[in-house]
Amino acid sequence: MSDAPTMPKRSRTSEVPPARRRSRDASSIGLNLTSMIDVVFLLLVYFMVATDFKKAEEVYILDLPDRVEGMSADPFELDEEPLRIMVRSAGVDGTSFRLAVDGPWDPVRDFDGLYDFLLARQVDGMGGGLFAVDHPIVIVPEASLHWEFAIDAFNAAVRAGYRNVTLQEISS
């Protein structure tokens, strides 16, 4: 007799091919896409019926500025605020005057000082100065002031080289 170990014999009924065994062991998990597609189409129909498209199709009337060919305006350019020079009477009878420049400027005593003030702050083309020669300057005389003082302030601004100098109307 032989000393070799004997193996148990397998029965043919318990033997299953590997492909079949795998399909039986793994449970299939899946989604029912038919019901999901139905829900999506129902939502699509609902939103199409419930949405009002008329408001989005209206034409709104706008007042737009007229465009001029070849002209481009800088949207960041500020309007030029005029430089106001107040000429007030200092005496009882209006024979003396006081000058004041509106803004954070040093006081101006006389018309030569006003001329120097305006000339020193004029744009010189080298990056210095604040006011261009066409910057608006408004002379504001007081009602009781002698007219010659208002004209002297006007002449000082014109002599400094400014071209846009006006007198404000005196209100009583």
KOLBAMAR-837573 format. One line per 4 residues: number of its first residue (from 1); their letters; for each residue x, y, z of C-alpha. Coordinates in steps of 0.2 Angstrom, whole numbers, plus 5000, padded with zeros to 4 digits. Last residue first. Layout:
REM residues N
NUM	A	X Y Z ~ ...
END
This chain:
REM residues 172
172	SSIE	4849 5713 4988 ~ 4857 5700 4977 ~ 4873 5705 4968 ~ 4876 5695 4952
168	QLTV	4892 5686 4953 ~ 4906 5694 4942 ~ 4916 5682 4930 ~ 4933 5677 4926
164	NRYG	4937 5663 4913 ~ 4953 5670 4905 ~ 4965 5669 4919 ~ 4982 5677 4915
160	ARVA	4987 5685 4932 ~ 4982 5702 4924 ~ 4964 5695 4922 ~ 4963 5690 4940
156	ANFA	4970 5707 4946 ~ 4958 5716 4935 ~ 4942 5707 4942 ~ 4948 5711 4960
152	DIAF	4950 5729 4954 ~ 4933 5729 4946 ~ 4925 5723 4963 ~ 4935 5737 4972
148	EWHL	4929 5750 4960 ~ 4910 5745 4962 ~ 4910 5752 4980 ~ 4904 5738 4992
144	SAEP	4886 5739 5000 ~ 4880 5724 4990 ~ 4895 5713 4993 ~ 4905 5708 4978
140	VIVI	4908 5689 4973 ~ 4921 5688 4960 ~ 4920 5671 4952 ~ 4935 5662 4944
136	PHDV	4932 5648 4932 ~ 4948 5638 4927 ~ 4953 5643 4909 ~ 4971 5648 4914
132	AFLG	4973 5631 4923 ~ 4972 5631 4942 ~ 4982 5620 4954 ~ 5000 5624 4951
128	GGMG	5015 5614 4947 ~ 5017 5599 4935 ~ 5029 5608 4923 ~ 5016 5615 4912
124	DVQR	5014 5631 4923 ~ 4997 5628 4931 ~ 4992 5644 4940 ~ 4993 5644 4959
120	ALLF	5007 5657 4961 ~ 4999 5669 4948 ~ 4983 5668 4958 ~ 4991 5672 4975
116	DYLG	5002 5685 4967 ~ 4987 5694 4959 ~ 4977 5693 4976 ~ 4992 5700 4985
112	DFDR	4993 5715 4973 ~ 4974 5717 4975 ~ 4975 5718 4994 ~ 4976 5708 5010
108	VPDW	4974 5690 5005 ~ 4971 5677 5019 ~ 4980 5660 5017 ~ 4970 5647 5008
104	PGDV	4958 5633 5014 ~ 4944 5638 5003 ~ 4935 5654 4997 ~ 4947 5668 4994
100	ALRF	4944 5683 5005 ~ 4947 5701 5002 ~ 4942 5715 5013 ~ 4937 5733 5008
96	STGD	4938 5751 5012 ~ 4927 5766 5007 ~ 4911 5757 5010 ~ 4903 5771 5021
92	VGAS	4904 5760 5037 ~ 4921 5753 5033 ~ 4926 5735 5029 ~ 4916 5732 5012
88	RVMI	4917 5714 5006 ~ 4926 5707 4991 ~ 4924 5688 4991 ~ 4934 5678 4978
84	RLPE	4927 5661 4973 ~ 4937 5648 4964 ~ 4925 5639 4953 ~ 4922 5620 4955
80	EDLE	4928 5611 4940 ~ 4917 5596 4937 ~ 4927 5580 4940 ~ 4935 5569 4927
76	FPDA	4933 5551 4931 ~ 4921 5547 4916 ~ 4934 5555 4904 ~ 4924 5561 4889
72	SMGE	4928 5554 4872 ~ 4923 5565 4857 ~ 4926 5558 4839 ~ 4908 5557 4835
68	VRDP	4897 5564 4848 ~ 4886 5553 4858 ~ 4869 5559 4865 ~ 4867 5556 4883
64	LDLI	4855 5542 4887 ~ 4837 5544 4894 ~ 4831 5527 4895 ~ 4814 5519 4890
60	YVEE	4813 5501 4896 ~ 4807 5488 4883 ~ 4798 5474 4891 ~ 4804 5456 4888
56	AKKF	4809 5452 4905 ~ 4792 5457 4912 ~ 4783 5445 4900 ~ 4792 5429 4904
52	DTAV	4781 5424 4918 ~ 4787 5407 4925 ~ 4774 5395 4932 ~ 4771 5385 4916
48	MFYV	4789 5383 4912 ~ 4794 5379 4930 ~ 4781 5366 4931 ~ 4785 5358 4915
44	LLLF	4803 5356 4920 ~ 4798 5349 4937 ~ 4787 5336 4929 ~ 4801 5332 4917
40	VVDI	4814 5329 4931 ~ 4801 5319 4941 ~ 4798 5307 4926 ~ 4817 5305 4923
36	MSTL	4819 5300 4941 ~ 4805 5287 4940 ~ 4813 5279 4924 ~ 4830 5279 4932
32	NLGI	4827 5266 4945 ~ 4843 5266 4954 ~ 4854 5251 4956 ~ 4861 5239 4969
28	SSAD	4866 5222 4962 ~ 4869 5208 4975 ~ 4886 5200 4972 ~ 4886 5181 4978
24	RSRR	4875 5174 4963 ~ 4884 5183 4950 ~ 4901 5178 4956 ~ 4897 5160 4958
20	RAPP	4891 5159 4940 ~ 4907 5166 4933 ~ 4918 5154 4944 ~ 4909 5138 4938
16	VEST	4900 5128 4951 ~ 4906 5112 4959 ~ 4894 5106 4972 ~ 4885 5093 4961
12	RSRK	4900 5086 4955 ~ 4906 5079 4971 ~ 4923 5082 4977 ~ 4934 5067 4981
8	PMTP	4944 5068 4997 ~ 4962 5068 4995 ~ 4973 5053 4999 ~ 4989 5055 5008
4	ADSM	5003 5045 5001 ~ 5010 5030 5011 ~ 5006 5017 4998 ~ 5000 5000 5000
END
